[in-house]
Amino acid sequence: MLTMGMTGRMVTNYVGDGRLTYYGVRFVNQVWPGDTLTARAEVAEVREENGQTLVDLTISTTNQDEKFVLTGNATARVD
């Protein structure tokens, strides 16, 4: 769960607090004490919905061996 929270913080640091409309992840590998984690977000799509601009993100977190430990998606409102 800590990995999910840290990855979520990376996303909110990027898009801003209060802008996430969706955040869903899946744990795909174990995280061990001492692991070095890297979180990434990639813009998958920018779209208009109900007069708002939304950005769909593909998110992932990998360990020091580049193995995925978490994958997911997020959507954020942008100005």
Residue, then its C-alpha position, 0 to 999 in steps of 0.5 A: m500500500l505504501t507503493m500505491g501511496m507514493t505513486g499517487r503522490m507522484v501523480t498529484n505532484y504532477v497534475g496538482d492536488g484535487r485534480l484527480t478524477y480516477y486512480g486505479v492500480r494493480f500490484v504486480n510484484q513484491v516490494w522488498p526493504g531496500d528496493t529503489l523505486t521509480a514512478r512514471a506517468e505517461v500521457a495516454e490521451v487528452r480529451e474533452e468531457n462535459g466542458q472539461t479537459l481531461v488527461d488520461l495517464t498510464i502509470s507504473t512503478t519499477n524497482q532497481d531491476e526495472k521490474f514492474v511492481l505496480t501498474g495502473n491508470a489515472t485521469a486528471r482535470v486540467d486547465 
